[in-house]
Amino acid sequence: MKKLLSIFITCIVCLSINAQSPTPKNINVIFLGGQSNMVGHGSYNDLSQTDKDRVDAVANRVTVSKQVQNNNIFSAPLGINKSYQPTVKITGFGPELFSAIKLAEDNPTEEYLFIKTAWGGSSLYGAWSNNWTAEKAAFIESGSKQTNQFYQWHISHIQNALQKIIDEGNTYTILGMFWMQGENDALKIEAANSYEANLTSFINAYRTTFNLPKMPFIAGQINSRYGVSGGPETIRQAFLNVEAVVNDVKIIRTAVDPTSTWADYPKRDDNVHYNNEGLKRLGIEFANKLVELNSSLSVQNNNADFKKKIHLN
């Protein structure tokens, strides 16, 4: 009788433990990097109520981990400020806001984590280089950007965020990377002329680090006007050249607009930074390009590389 009672109690305890254990989740992860247009100059307060409601509707399935304009990192649900209070909204946003809305609305059972490191006025030649040197950083960067190594910051940011997912008993799928940068490389002809090679190396560095040789990479083409003569044009073409020769890369093409109407992706009055509508369109296009690459990979290799669960060693 005592033996039966012991077995019964053991079964009850096991059932209780199982009932309390949360079901492991898979988190879809997207990396984001760049300069001020990735930081984002959107105004949350100026969004329509409809779009604010859309943010609220998916916020419980989307987390944004930000490292913006400093080395501090904060993580919060989509649209929520670092105070973590549900009623305290973000003041500004980048393209991630509407990328998240688009992906979450189209995939209502999926969860997402956006891992963003961005700093205004930074260059791929200098602070963002995966082959960083003090000499190059001093040549093109200013202030603290001469010593900040944003590629390494982003890698560390990503690795810590992924480890947290594992520590919580969940898995993750790396979906790809969004990149908004290039304007400041137009300041120096050396940086502009090497942008194509530097971007190729940069993409390969992320893919090697995370063992994803076909990781989708989507970038927004610059259409700025400042810099050395021919600098912006050289970088615009560099984006297209990389797309043509590097696998699984998509470029969001932008128009050069001497009239400053910016009809494709509207900008603020400074003619440099995108306004709410511009960031909304860019965010949606980033999501669309990601889906295009996902479909392409699915045809090529049954999606094995794109959808496999990656774990840190």
Contacts in CASP RR format, 6 or more apart in sequence:
PFRMAT RR
TARGET T0000
AUTHOR 0000-0000-0000
METHOD contacts of the structure
MODEL  1
MKKLLSIFITCIVCLSINAQSPTPKNINVIFLGGQSNMVGHGSYNDLSQT
DKDRVDAVANRVTVSKQVQNNNIFSAPLGINKSYQPTVKITGFGPELFSA
IKLAEDNPTEEYLFIKTAWGGSSLYGAWSNNWTAEKAAFIESGSKQTNQF
YQWHISHIQNALQKIIDEGNTYTILGMFWMQGENDALKIEAANSYEANLT
SFINAYRTTFNLPKMPFIAGQINSRYGVSGGPETIRQAFLNVEAVVNDVK
IIRTAVDPTSTWADYPKRDDNVHYNNEGLKRLGIEFANKLVELNSSLSVQ
NNNADFKKKIHLN
24 169 0 8 1.000
24 170 0 8 1.000
24 171 0 8 1.000
25 111 0 8 1.000
25 170 0 8 1.000
25 171 0 8 1.000
26 111 0 8 1.000
26 170 0 8 1.000
26 171 0 8 1.000
26 172 0 8 1.000
26 173 0 8 1.000
26 309 0 8 1.000
27 111 0 8 1.000
27 112 0 8 1.000
27 113 0 8 1.000
27 165 0 8 1.000
27 170 0 8 1.000
27 171 0 8 1.000
27 172 0 8 1.000
27 173 0 8 1.000
28 103 0 8 1.000
28 110 0 8 1.000
28 111 0 8 1.000
28 112 0 8 1.000
28 113 0 8 1.000
28 172 0 8 1.000
28 173 0 8 1.000
28 175 0 8 1.000
29 112 0 8 1.000
29 113 0 8 1.000
29 114 0 8 1.000
29 115 0 8 1.000
29 158 0 8 1.000
29 161 0 8 1.000
29 162 0 8 1.000
29 165 0 8 1.000
29 172 0 8 1.000
29 173 0 8 1.000
29 174 0 8 1.000
29 175 0 8 1.000
29 176 0 8 1.000
30 96 0 8 1.000
30 99 0 8 1.000
30 112 0 8 1.000
30 113 0 8 1.000
30 114 0 8 1.000
30 115 0 8 1.000
30 175 0 8 1.000
30 176 0 8 1.000
30 177 0 8 1.000
30 178 0 8 1.000
30 290 0 8 1.000
31 115 0 8 1.000
31 116 0 8 1.000
31 154 0 8 1.000
31 158 0 8 1.000
31 174 0 8 1.000
31 176 0 8 1.000
31 177 0 8 1.000
31 178 0 8 1.000
31 206 0 8 1.000
32 38 0 8 1.000
32 95 0 8 1.000
32 96 0 8 1.000
32 114 0 8 1.000
32 115 0 8 1.000
32 116 0 8 1.000
32 117 0 8 1.000
32 118 0 8 1.000
32 177 0 8 1.000
32 178 0 8 1.000
32 179 0 8 1.000
32 180 0 8 1.000
33 116 0 8 1.000
33 117 0 8 1.000
33 118 0 8 1.000
33 150 0 8 1.000
33 154 0 8 1.000
33 177 0 8 1.000
33 178 0 8 1.000
33 179 0 8 1.000
33 180 0 8 1.000
33 181 0 8 1.000
34 117 0 8 1.000
34 118 0 8 1.000
34 119 0 8 1.000
34 120 0 8 1.000
34 122 0 8 1.000
34 128 0 8 1.000
34 150 0 8 1.000
34 179 0 8 1.000
34 180 0 8 1.000
34 181 0 8 1.000
35 118 0 8 1.000
35 119 0 8 1.000
35 120 0 8 1.000
35 121 0 8 1.000
35 122 0 8 1.000
35 123 0 8 1.000
35 180 0 8 1.000
35 181 0 8 1.000
35 182 0 8 1.000
35 183 0 8 1.000
35 184 0 8 1.000
36 118 0 8 1.000
36 120 0 8 1.000
36 121 0 8 1.000
36 183 0 8 1.000
36 272 0 8 1.000
36 273 0 8 1.000
37 94 0 8 1.000
37 95 0 8 1.000
37 180 0 8 1.000
37 181 0 8 1.000
37 183 0 8 1.000
37 272 0 8 1.000
37 273 0 8 1.000
37 274 0 8 1.000
38 94 0 8 1.000
38 95 0 8 1.000
38 116 0 8 1.000
38 118 0 8 1.000
38 178 0 8 1.000
38 179 0 8 1.000
38 180 0 8 1.000
38 181 0 8 1.000
39 68 0 8 1.000
39 69 0 8 1.000
39 94 0 8 1.000
39 118 0 8 1.000
39 119 0 8 1.000
39 120 0 8 1.000
40 92 0 8 1.000
40 93 0 8 1.000
40 94 0 8 1.000
40 95 0 8 1.000
40 118 0 8 1.000
40 273 0 8 1.000
40 274 0 8 1.000
40 279 0 8 1.000
41 92 0 8 1.000
41 94 0 8 1.000
41 268 0 8 1.000
41 273 0 8 1.000
41 274 0 8 1.000
41 275 0 8 1.000
41 279 0 8 1.000
42 92 0 8 1.000
42 93 0 8 1.000
42 94 0 8 1.000
42 274 0 8 1.000
42 275 0 8 1.000
42 276 0 8 1.000
42 279 0 8 1.000
43 91 0 8 1.000
43 92 0 8 1.000
43 276 0 8 1.000
44 52 0 8 1.000
44 79 0 8 1.000
44 89 0 8 1.000
44 90 0 8 1.000
44 91 0 8 1.000
44 92 0 8 1.000
44 93 0 8 1.000
45 89 0 8 1.000
45 91 0 8 1.000
46 276 0 8 1.000
47 55 0 8 1.000
47 276 0 8 1.000
51 101 0 8 1.000
51 280 0 8 1.000
54 101 0 8 1.000
54 105 0 8 1.000
55 78 0 8 1.000
55 79 0 8 1.000
55 97 0 8 1.000
55 101 0 8 1.000
57 105 0 8 1.000
58 78 0 8 1.000
58 100 0 8 1.000
58 101 0 8 1.000
58 104 0 8 1.000
58 105 0 8 1.000
59 77 0 8 1.000
59 78 0 8 1.000
59 79 0 8 1.000
59 80 0 8 1.000
60 77 0 8 1.000
61 104 0 8 1.000
61 110 0 8 1.000
61 111 0 8 1.000
61 112 0 8 1.000
62 77 0 8 1.000
62 78 0 8 1.000
62 100 0 8 1.000
62 104 0 8 1.000
62 111 0 8 1.000
62 112 0 8 1.000
62 113 0 8 1.000
62 114 0 8 1.000
63 75 0 8 1.000
63 76 0 8 1.000
63 77 0 8 1.000
63 78 0 8 1.000
63 111 0 8 1.000
63 112 0 8 1.000
63 113 0 8 1.000
63 114 0 8 1.000
64 75 0 8 1.000
64 76 0 8 1.000
64 77 0 8 1.000
64 78 0 8 1.000
64 79 0 8 1.000
64 96 0 8 1.000
64 100 0 8 1.000
64 113 0 8 1.000
64 114 0 8 1.000
64 116 0 8 1.000
65 73 0 8 1.000
65 74 0 8 1.000
65 75 0 8 1.000
65 113 0 8 1.000
65 114 0 8 1.000
65 115 0 8 1.000
65 116 0 8 1.000
65 157 0 8 1.000
65 161 0 8 1.000
66 73 0 8 1.000
66 74 0 8 1.000
66 75 0 8 1.000
66 82 0 8 1.000
66 116 0 8 1.000
67 73 0 8 1.000
67 116 0 8 1.000
67 117 0 8 1.000
67 118 0 8 1.000
67 153 0 8 1.000
67 154 0 8 1.000
67 157 0 8 1.000
68 116 0 8 1.000
68 117 0 8 1.000
68 118 0 8 1.000
68 119 0 8 1.000
69 118 0 8 1.000
69 119 0 8 1.000
69 120 0 8 1.000
71 148 0 8 1.000
71 153 0 8 1.000
73 157 0 8 1.000
73 160 0 8 1.000
74 82 0 8 1.000
75 161 0 8 1.000
76 82 0 8 1.000
76 84 0 8 1.000
77 86 0 8 1.000
78 97 0 8 1.000
78 100 0 8 1.000
78 101 0 8 1.000
78 104 0 8 1.000
79 89 0 8 1.000
79 90 0 8 1.000
79 93 0 8 1.000
79 97 0 8 1.000
80 86 0 8 1.000
80 88 0 8 1.000
80 89 0 8 1.000
80 90 0 8 1.000
81 88 0 8 1.000
81 89 0 8 1.000
81 90 0 8 1.000
81 91 0 8 1.000
93 279 0 8 1.000
94 279 0 8 1.000
94 283 0 8 1.000
95 178 0 8 1.000
95 180 0 8 1.000
95 279 0 8 1.000
95 282 0 8 1.000
95 283 0 8 1.000
95 286 0 8 1.000
96 114 0 8 1.000
96 116 0 8 1.000
96 178 0 8 1.000
96 283 0 8 1.000
97 279 0 8 1.000
97 280 0 8 1.000
97 283 0 8 1.000
98 279 0 8 1.000
98 280 0 8 1.000
98 281 0 8 1.000
98 282 0 8 1.000
98 283 0 8 1.000
98 284 0 8 1.000
98 287 0 8 1.000
99 114 0 8 1.000
99 178 0 8 1.000
99 283 0 8 1.000
99 284 0 8 1.000
99 286 0 8 1.000
99 287 0 8 1.000
99 290 0 8 1.000
100 112 0 8 1.000
100 114 0 8 1.000
102 283 0 8 1.000
102 284 0 8 1.000
102 287 0 8 1.000
102 288 0 8 1.000
103 110 0 8 1.000
103 112 0 8 1.000
103 287 0 8 1.000
103 290 0 8 1.000
104 110 0 8 1.000
104 112 0 8 1.000
106 287 0 8 1.000
106 291 0 8 1.000
113 161 0 8 1.000
113 165 0 8 1.000
113 172 0 8 1.000
115 154 0 8 1.000
115 157 0 8 1.000
115 158 0 8 1.000
115 161 0 8 1.000
117 150 0 8 1.000
117 153 0 8 1.000
117 154 0 8 1.000
117 157 0 8 1.000
118 180 0 8 1.000
119 127 0 8 1.000
119 145 0 8 1.000
119 148 0 8 1.000
119 150 0 8 1.000
120 184 0 8 1.000
121 145 0 8 1.000
121 183 0 8 1.000
121 184 0 8 1.000
122 128 0 8 1.000
122 141 0 8 1.000
122 145 0 8 1.000
122 148 0 8 1.000
122 150 0 8 1.000
122 181 0 8 1.000
122 184 0 8 1.000
123 140 0 8 1.000
123 141 0 8 1.000
123 181 0 8 1.000
123 182 0 8 1.000
123 184 0 8 1.000
123 185 0 8 1.000
123 187 0 8 1.000
123 191 0 8 1.000
124 181 0 8 1.000
124 182 0 8 1.000
124 185 0 8 1.000
124 191 0 8 1.000
124 195 0 8 1.000
124 198 0 8 1.000
124 199 0 8 1.000
124 202 0 8 1.000
125 136 0 8 1.000
125 139 0 8 1.000
125 140 0 8 1.000
125 185 0 8 1.000
125 188 0 8 1.000
125 190 0 8 1.000
125 191 0 8 1.000
125 194 0 8 1.000
125 195 0 8 1.000
125 198 0 8 1.000
126 132 0 8 1.000
126 136 0 8 1.000
126 137 0 8 1.000
126 139 0 8 1.000
126 140 0 8 1.000
126 141 0 8 1.000
126 145 0 8 1.000
126 191 0 8 1.000
127 137 0 8 1.000
127 141 0 8 1.000
127 145 0 8 1.000
127 146 0 8 1.000
127 148 0 8 1.000
127 149 0 8 1.000
127 150 0 8 1.000
128 150 0 8 1.000
128 151 0 8 1.000
128 181 0 8 1.000
128 202 0 8 1.000
129 136 0 8 1.000
129 137 0 8 1.000
129 151 0 8 1.000
129 198 0 8 1.000
129 202 0 8 1.000
130 151 0 8 1.000
130 201 0 8 1.000
130 202 0 8 1.000
130 205 0 8 1.000
131 201 0 8 1.000
132 149 0 8 1.000
132 151 0 8 1.000
132 152 0 8 1.000
134 146 0 8 1.000
134 147 0 8 1.000
137 145 0 8 1.000
137 146 0 8 1.000
137 147 0 8 1.000
138 146 0 8 1.000
139 188 0 8 1.000
139 190 0 8 1.000
140 184 0 8 1.000
140 185 0 8 1.000
140 187 0 8 1.000
140 188 0 8 1.000
140 191 0 8 1.000
141 148 0 8 1.000
151 202 0 8 1.000
151 205 0 8 1.000
155 206 0 8 1.000
155 209 0 8 1.000
158 210 0 8 1.000
159 312 0 8 1.000
162 172 0 8 1.000
162 310 0 8 1.000
162 312 0 8 1.000
163 312 0 8 1.000
165 171 0 8 1.000
165 172 0 8 1.000
166 172 0 8 1.000
166 311 0 8 1.000
166 312 0 8 1.000
171 309 0 8 1.000
171 311 0 8 1.000
172 309 0 8 1.000
172 310 0 8 1.000
173 306 0 8 1.000
173 307 0 8 1.000
173 308 0 8 1.000
173 309 0 8 1.000
173 310 0 8 1.000
174 210 0 8 1.000
174 212 0 8 1.000
174 215 0 8 1.000
174 310 0 8 1.000
175 216 0 8 1.000
175 290 0 8 1.000
175 294 0 8 1.000
175 306 0 8 1.000
176 212 0 8 1.000
176 215 0 8 1.000
176 216 0 8 1.000
176 217 0 8 1.000
176 218 0 8 1.000
176 290 0 8 1.000
177 206 0 8 1.000
177 215 0 8 1.000
177 216 0 8 1.000
177 217 0 8 1.000
177 218 0 8 1.000
178 218 0 8 1.000
178 219 0 8 1.000
178 286 0 8 1.000
178 290 0 8 1.000
179 217 0 8 1.000
179 218 0 8 1.000
179 219 0 8 1.000
179 220 0 8 1.000
180 219 0 8 1.000
180 220 0 8 1.000
180 282 0 8 1.000
181 219 0 8 1.000
181 222 0 8 1.000
182 195 0 8 1.000
182 222 0 8 1.000
182 235 0 8 1.000
183 222 0 8 1.000
183 224 0 8 1.000
183 226 0 8 1.000
183 232 0 8 1.000
183 272 0 8 1.000
184 191 0 8 1.000
185 191 0 8 1.000
185 192 0 8 1.000
185 195 0 8 1.000
185 198 0 8 1.000
185 235 0 8 1.000
186 192 0 8 1.000
186 222 0 8 1.000
186 224 0 8 1.000
186 226 0 8 1.000
186 227 0 8 1.000
186 228 0 8 1.000
186 230 0 8 1.000
186 231 0 8 1.000
186 232 0 8 1.000
186 234 0 8 1.000
186 235 0 8 1.000
187 226 0 8 1.000
187 227 0 8 1.000
187 228 0 8 1.000
188 228 0 8 1.000
189 228 0 8 1.000
189 231 0 8 1.000
191 198 0 8 1.000
192 228 0 8 1.000
192 230 0 8 1.000
192 231 0 8 1.000
192 232 0 8 1.000
192 234 0 8 1.000
192 235 0 8 1.000
192 238 0 8 1.000
193 234 0 8 1.000
195 234 0 8 1.000
195 235 0 8 1.000
195 238 0 8 1.000
196 238 0 8 1.000
196 241 0 8 1.000
196 242 0 8 1.000
199 219 0 8 1.000
199 238 0 8 1.000
199 239 0 8 1.000
199 242 0 8 1.000
200 242 0 8 1.000
200 245 0 8 1.000
200 246 0 8 1.000
203 217 0 8 1.000
203 242 0 8 1.000
203 246 0 8 1.000
203 249 0 8 1.000
204 246 0 8 1.000
206 212 0 8 1.000
206 215 0 8 1.000
206 217 0 8 1.000
207 213 0 8 1.000
207 214 0 8 1.000
207 215 0 8 1.000
210 310 0 8 1.000
211 310 0 8 1.000
212 305 0 8 1.000
212 310 0 8 1.000
213 247 0 8 1.000
213 305 0 8 1.000
214 247 0 8 1.000
214 248 0 8 1.000
214 297 0 8 1.000
214 301 0 8 1.000
214 305 0 8 1.000
214 306 0 8 1.000
215 248 0 8 1.000
216 248 0 8 1.000
216 249 0 8 1.000
216 250 0 8 1.000
216 289 0 8 1.000
216 290 0 8 1.000
216 293 0 8 1.000
216 294 0 8 1.000
216 297 0 8 1.000
216 306 0 8 1.000
217 246 0 8 1.000
217 248 0 8 1.000
217 249 0 8 1.000
217 250 0 8 1.000
218 249 0 8 1.000
218 250 0 8 1.000
218 251 0 8 1.000
218 252 0 8 1.000
218 286 0 8 1.000
218 289 0 8 1.000
218 290 0 8 1.000
218 293 0 8 1.000
219 239 0 8 1.000
219 242 0 8 1.000
219 249 0 8 1.000
219 250 0 8 1.000
219 251 0 8 1.000
219 252 0 8 1.000
220 239 0 8 1.000
220 251 0 8 1.000
220 252 0 8 1.000
220 254 0 8 1.000
220 282 0 8 1.000
221 236 0 8 1.000
221 239 0 8 1.000
221 240 0 8 1.000
221 251 0 8 1.000
221 252 0 8 1.000
221 253 0 8 1.000
221 254 0 8 1.000
222 232 0 8 1.000
222 235 0 8 1.000
222 236 0 8 1.000
222 239 0 8 1.000
222 254 0 8 1.000
223 232 0 8 1.000
223 236 0 8 1.000
223 254 0 8 1.000
223 255 0 8 1.000
223 256 0 8 1.000
223 257 0 8 1.000
224 232 0 8 1.000
224 272 0 8 1.000
225 232 0 8 1.000
225 271 0 8 1.000
226 232 0 8 1.000
226 272 0 8 1.000
236 256 0 8 1.000
239 251 0 8 1.000
240 251 0 8 1.000
240 253 0 8 1.000
242 249 0 8 1.000
242 251 0 8 1.000
243 249 0 8 1.000
243 250 0 8 1.000
243 251 0 8 1.000
248 293 0 8 1.000
248 296 0 8 1.000
248 297 0 8 1.000
250 289 0 8 1.000
250 292 0 8 1.000
250 293 0 8 1.000
252 282 0 8 1.000
252 285 0 8 1.000
252 286 0 8 1.000
252 289 0 8 1.000
254 264 0 8 1.000
254 265 0 8 1.000
255 262 0 8 1.000
255 263 0 8 1.000
255 264 0 8 1.000
257 263 0 8 1.000
260 267 0 8 1.000
260 271 0 8 1.000
262 271 0 8 1.000
262 278 0 8 1.000
264 281 0 8 1.000
265 274 0 8 1.000
265 278 0 8 1.000
265 281 0 8 1.000
265 282 0 8 1.000
266 274 0 8 1.000
266 275 0 8 1.000
266 277 0 8 1.000
266 278 0 8 1.000
266 281 0 8 1.000
267 273 0 8 1.000
267 274 0 8 1.000
267 275 0 8 1.000
267 278 0 8 1.000
268 274 0 8 1.000
268 275 0 8 1.000
274 282 0 8 1.000
293 306 0 8 1.000
294 303 0 8 1.000
294 306 0 8 1.000
297 303 0 8 1.000
297 305 0 8 1.000
297 306 0 8 1.000
298 306 0 8 1.000
END
